Amino acid sequence: MSVDHSLVRPKGVQPLFLSVRAGMTVIIGNDNSDDWWMADVLHVDGGARDPRVPTLFQVADVDDGTIRWVCADVVTHIVPRC
């Protein structure tokens, strides 16, 4: 018998990464540590099952310009525009 291990969220509450779009600045971190860094989102890549759901982000580190791919669930905050 298979077991569903998915997270159960209250109705109306969406994960933060669903709101991320290219051009936004985000904070990327890990819940298990205090390490975090800020990045600009360059590209949003959708999933295989549903291309409208973001699974990967191509980001540029704001400190050194390094471009890398990160999983969508490591985005902890969206930095508001001034």
C-alpha positions in Angstrom: 0.0 0.0 0.0 1.4 3.4 -0.9 1.3 6.3 1.6 0.9 9.9 0.8 3.6 11.9 2.6 2.6 15.3 1.1 2.2 18.3 3.3 -1.4 19.3 4.3 -1.9 23.1 4.1 -5.0 25.0 5.3 -7.2 26.1 2.4 -6.2 29.4 0.9 -2.5 29.1 2.1 -0.1 28.7 -0.8 3.7 28.1 -0.6 5.7 31.2 -1.0 7.6 30.0 -4.1 4.3 30.0 -6.1 4.4 33.8 -6.0 8.0 34.2 -7.3 8.4 35.6 -10.8 11.4 36.5 -12.9 12.8 39.9 -12.0 12.1 39.5 -8.3 14.7 39.6 -5.5 14.5 36.7 -3.1 16.2 35.4 0.1 17.4 31.9 -0.2 18.1 29.9 2.9 17.8 26.7 4.8 15.4 26.2 7.7 18.1 24.1 9.5 20.7 26.9 9.7 21.2 30.6 9.8 22.9 30.7 6.4 21.1 32.7 3.8 21.8 34.8 0.7 20.0 37.2 -1.6 19.5 36.7 -5.3 17.7 38.1 -8.3 15.5 35.6 -10.1 16.5 35.4 -13.8 14.3 32.5 -15.0 11.5 30.4 -13.5 11.3 26.7 -14.7 8.1 24.7 -14.4 7.7 21.2 -13.4 7.2 18.1 -15.6 3.7 17.3 -14.3 2.5 20.9 -14.5 4.7 23.5 -16.3 2.8 26.3 -14.5 4.1 25.3 -11.1 7.7 26.5 -10.5 10.2 23.9 -9.4 13.5 25.5 -10.2 14.8 29.1 -10.3 17.8 30.4 -12.1 19.2 33.1 -9.9 22.1 35.6 -9.7 23.7 36.1 -6.3 23.5 39.9 -5.6 26.9 39.8 -3.8 29.2 38.2 -6.4 27.0 37.7 -9.5 27.2 33.9 -9.5 24.5 32.4 -11.5 23.0 29.1 -10.4 19.9 27.0 -10.3 18.1 26.5 -7.0 15.1 24.4 -6.0 12.0 26.5 -5.5 11.4 25.4 -1.9 14.6 27.0 -0.6 13.1 30.5 -1.2 12.3 31.8 2.3 11.3 35.4 1.6 10.5 37.8 -1.3 12.2 41.1 -1.0 9.7 43.9 -1.6 10.4 46.6 -4.2 11.1 50.1 -2.9 
